[in-house]
Amino acid sequence: MAAITHQPSDCSDADIVAEVEEHGAVIVDDFVTQEWLSEFNASVQTSIDSYTPYDYGEPEAKEFLGHHTVRLNGIVSKASNYVEHMIDERILGVMDHFLAPSCGQYLLNSSEIIEIHGGETAQELHTDDMIWPGHFWMPGRMLQFNTMVAGTDFTVENGATQVVPGSHLWDDPERTAKPDEIAQAVMRAGSIVFVGGKTLHGGGANTSGERRRAIVASYVLGWLRTQENHFLHTTVEQARQWPERARQLLGYDLYSHYDDGMMAGPLGYYEYGSPEVLFQK
């Protein structure tokens, strides 16, 4: 059976990169502290308790996103300590390796809670790069990178994320994974799984009835539109309280990159200049 490699909590970003390059995914045990996790979980619980499913209109979309799954985004505005996670040095070191060469400046793509409840079926295996049509035009470039912290223990029975190690290297994009090629990201609460944008994965089936909470931080090339509209989830007043790096990742900055043959920008004008002027004292 397939398995996802586990790295210790003190591994380096280079260790993570090496595993993702070879296998397409890796788990780092005990990545966040239990204190951070407890504070985060307490901060988002009210939002989860008041969650109302969105009517997507199409049965296929509902099937993909889940009949028994809570999905919340805009987490940066629901849990203040999320900001320190999204700018974690090791996470950004991984993004520097996989995304920065294709854009220079990458962005936070989405900040999400994905909580699978009892009775949920397994999600269709997919790659996250498929969201943008650019994956047809640039098959050799990764467009997005996903990370998921286990907000609760991930078990086989409660829907631990399914991953197909090595699928990022497959020549046939239409190939279907065989059962023995599918692994599950079984891990303790506080651990994290890194999943590259071209690696097949999907939420698992929850047969135990015990909730499975994932805390997502995904990143995308800076010249692509993010899945999450951060400007409707946040305000300039909030952004003033964040480190500069967090503001950059959320788009409160001007995108421009003119090195290494990646001529692009400027994008994201504010009054024909950089939004950073809003934060200058």
Legacy VTK file of the C-alpha trace (Angstrom):
# vtk DataFile Version 3.0
C-alpha trace
ASCII
DATASET POLYDATA
POINTS 281 float
0.000 0.000 0.000
1.072 3.571 -0.660
2.202 5.741 2.235
3.071 9.382 2.851
6.482 10.027 4.376
6.567 11.649 7.820
9.246 14.156 8.783
10.022 15.217 12.377
8.852 18.547 13.734
12.347 20.055 13.513
12.938 19.186 9.856
14.088 21.964 7.531
12.302 23.464 4.551
14.945 21.730 2.403
13.841 18.383 3.861
10.237 19.185 2.973
11.179 20.268 -0.553
13.119 17.065 -1.177
10.172 14.876 -0.162
7.659 16.863 -2.217
9.888 16.763 -5.292
10.148 12.985 -5.040
6.710 12.010 -3.750
4.452 15.049 -4.317
3.518 15.317 -0.634
4.952 14.996 2.873
3.698 15.140 6.461
5.593 17.061 9.141
4.624 15.861 12.604
3.726 18.382 15.326
4.315 21.354 13.036
2.342 23.832 15.164
2.272 23.969 18.951
-0.709 22.698 20.900
-1.076 26.193 22.398
-1.375 27.731 18.925
-3.829 25.047 17.865
-6.038 25.439 20.941
-6.220 29.205 20.461
-7.018 28.806 16.772
-9.720 26.184 17.302
-11.373 28.290 19.990
-11.348 31.351 17.715
-13.149 29.668 14.816
-15.652 27.552 16.748
-18.429 30.155 16.733
-18.140 30.506 12.951
-18.265 26.735 12.532
-21.281 26.409 14.830
-23.186 29.043 12.828
-22.185 27.636 9.414
-24.886 27.552 6.762
-24.117 25.486 3.654
-24.003 27.449 0.420
-26.292 26.331 -2.396
-23.938 25.835 -5.330
-26.808 25.076 -7.680
-25.094 22.161 -9.394
-25.236 18.629 -7.988
-21.674 17.984 -9.182
-20.318 20.919 -7.185
-22.192 19.844 -4.072
-20.896 16.300 -4.441
-17.323 17.550 -4.830
-17.453 19.993 -1.907
-19.350 17.630 0.357
-22.832 17.027 1.727
-21.532 16.732 5.295
-18.559 19.074 5.208
-18.180 22.524 6.761
-16.142 24.880 4.569
-15.169 28.340 5.752
-12.697 30.763 4.259
-11.499 34.207 5.227
-9.870 32.533 8.220
-7.373 35.354 8.573
-10.294 37.464 9.847
-11.720 34.741 12.093
-8.568 33.714 13.987
-5.925 36.359 14.675
-3.127 33.831 15.173
-3.608 32.493 11.647
-1.440 35.349 10.370
1.661 33.998 12.090
1.005 30.599 10.525
0.602 31.874 6.966
3.996 33.633 7.184
5.786 30.713 8.844
9.391 30.689 7.613
9.464 27.005 6.711
6.198 27.176 4.792
7.394 30.207 2.853
10.752 28.529 2.251
8.870 25.743 0.478
6.865 28.273 -1.549
10.082 30.104 -2.437
11.303 26.887 -4.026
8.178 25.754 -5.862
6.356 28.989 -6.741
8.744 31.948 -6.673
10.750 30.881 -9.771
7.570 31.210 -11.851
6.397 34.544 -10.494
8.851 36.172 -8.109
6.003 37.154 -5.784
3.387 34.581 -4.805
0.157 35.194 -2.878
-1.945 33.445 -0.288
-4.530 31.659 -2.390
-6.976 30.627 0.309
-7.316 30.436 4.072
-9.838 27.738 4.882
-11.389 25.401 7.377
-12.487 22.072 5.878
-14.274 20.033 8.525
-15.557 16.614 7.453
-18.443 15.225 9.494
-19.901 11.759 9.839
-21.443 10.212 6.735
-19.322 12.192 4.261
-18.163 10.189 1.262
-14.680 10.334 -0.231
-14.037 13.315 -2.460
-13.071 12.783 -6.080
-9.293 12.731 -6.432
-8.073 15.875 -8.137
-5.166 18.284 -8.519
-5.507 21.863 -7.299
-3.760 23.290 -10.354
-6.840 22.367 -12.415
-8.667 25.433 -11.048
-6.841 27.720 -13.512
-6.825 27.137 -17.290
-3.108 27.878 -17.155
-2.509 24.236 -16.234
-3.247 23.408 -19.894
-0.874 26.039 -21.224
1.979 25.521 -18.795
1.942 21.842 -17.812
5.516 22.038 -16.556
4.912 24.785 -13.995
3.252 24.431 -10.601
0.536 27.049 -10.189
-0.509 26.463 -6.591
0.646 24.726 -3.419
-1.567 23.501 -0.588
-0.801 22.956 3.100
-3.214 21.472 5.659
-2.703 21.479 9.409
-4.650 18.806 11.278
-6.946 20.787 13.571
-8.042 17.441 15.001
-6.438 14.022 14.645
-6.629 12.719 11.068
-7.578 9.028 11.012
-8.562 6.598 8.269
-12.047 6.432 9.763
-12.741 10.175 10.100
-11.703 11.165 6.588
-7.950 11.786 6.575
-7.035 13.381 3.255
-6.280 10.896 0.489
-3.074 11.480 -1.481
-1.533 9.649 -4.422
2.245 9.814 -3.881
4.183 10.189 -7.118
1.157 11.271 -9.178
2.777 14.655 -9.812
5.251 12.833 -12.072
2.715 10.915 -14.148
2.894 11.518 -17.907
-0.823 10.837 -18.455
-2.976 13.537 -16.828
-6.076 11.344 -17.323
-4.646 8.347 -15.512
-6.825 6.966 -12.702
-5.162 6.008 -9.441
-5.350 2.361 -8.448
-6.502 1.562 -4.891
-3.010 0.474 -3.820
-1.573 3.805 -5.049
-3.744 5.867 -2.684
-2.430 6.788 0.762
-4.118 8.693 3.577
-2.615 11.567 5.556
-3.035 9.964 8.965
-1.492 12.357 11.488
-1.828 13.832 14.949
-3.536 17.155 15.580
-0.964 19.902 15.005
0.824 18.046 12.215
0.755 19.327 8.629
0.637 17.796 5.174
2.239 19.581 2.213
0.577 18.741 -1.130
1.934 20.128 -4.400
-0.482 21.561 -6.951
-0.005 18.680 -9.372
-0.466 15.873 -6.835
-3.737 13.938 -6.813
-5.577 14.172 -3.505
-9.042 14.503 -1.975
-10.904 14.381 1.299
-11.493 10.925 2.744
-14.756 9.268 3.759
-15.875 9.810 7.353
-17.247 6.527 8.689
-16.611 7.203 12.378
-18.821 10.240 12.900
-15.890 12.011 14.533
-15.190 15.414 12.977
-12.007 15.911 10.965
-10.868 19.538 10.861
-8.248 20.762 8.386
-6.688 24.239 8.563
-5.667 25.215 5.054
-3.117 27.730 3.822
-2.600 27.522 0.083
-0.424 29.747 -2.086
-0.536 30.680 -5.768
1.569 32.405 -8.423
1.283 36.149 -7.906
-0.079 36.916 -11.375
-3.025 34.518 -11.083
-6.327 35.403 -9.455
-6.653 33.920 -5.976
-9.579 31.625 -5.164
-10.403 33.692 -2.114
-11.194 37.385 -2.405
-9.124 38.571 0.536
-10.205 42.186 0.193
-13.813 41.266 1.037
-12.715 39.235 4.067
-10.324 41.835 5.435
-10.047 45.594 5.819
-7.261 48.142 5.497
-7.604 48.748 9.240
-6.935 45.069 9.944
-4.070 45.008 7.505
-2.356 47.855 9.356
-1.921 45.493 12.320
-0.199 42.768 10.295
3.481 42.330 9.417
4.443 43.638 5.991
4.973 40.084 4.707
1.386 39.171 5.572
0.077 42.219 3.687
2.139 41.254 0.649
0.740 37.720 0.657
-2.821 39.052 0.899
-2.351 41.389 -2.063
-1.915 44.708 -0.253
1.103 45.365 -2.428
1.991 46.007 -6.065
2.991 42.961 -8.085
5.931 43.457 -10.419
8.699 41.067 -11.393
11.220 41.703 -14.138
13.963 39.160 -13.462
14.994 35.885 -15.045
12.829 36.275 -18.104
9.621 36.612 -16.061
8.596 40.069 -17.249
5.243 40.862 -15.624
3.366 43.679 -13.971
2.696 46.024 -12.456
-0.558 44.533 -11.157
-2.759 45.638 -8.282
-2.518 49.413 -8.566
-3.860 51.754 -5.909
-4.070 55.280 -7.347
-1.507 54.215 -9.967
0.918 53.230 -7.261
1.470 50.578 -4.639
-1.157 49.910 -1.944
1.749 49.939 0.501
1.329 53.741 0.648
-1.739 53.114 2.810
0.465 51.696 5.555
3.237 54.265 5.588
3.385 56.344 8.747
LINES 1 282
281 0 1 2 3 4 5 6 7 8 9 10 11 12 13 14 15 16 17 18 19 20 21 22 23 24 25 26 27 28 29 30 31 32 33 34 35 36 37 38 39 40 41 42 43 44 45 46 47 48 49 50 51 52 53 54 55 56 57 58 59 60 61 62 63 64 65 66 67 68 69 70 71 72 73 74 75 76 77 78 79 80 81 82 83 84 85 86 87 88 89 90 91 92 93 94 95 96 97 98 99 100 101 102 103 104 105 106 107 108 109 110 111 112 113 114 115 116 117 118 119 120 121 122 123 124 125 126 127 128 129 130 131 132 133 134 135 136 137 138 139 140 141 142 143 144 145 146 147 148 149 150 151 152 153 154 155 156 157 158 159 160 161 162 163 164 165 166 167 168 169 170 171 172 173 174 175 176 177 178 179 180 181 182 183 184 185 186 187 188 189 190 191 192 193 194 195 196 197 198 199 200 201 202 203 204 205 206 207 208 209 210 211 212 213 214 215 216 217 218 219 220 221 222 223 224 225 226 227 228 229 230 231 232 233 234 235 236 237 238 239 240 241 242 243 244 245 246 247 248 249 250 251 252 253 254 255 256 257 258 259 260 261 262 263 264 265 266 267 268 269 270 271 272 273 274 275 276 277 278 279 280
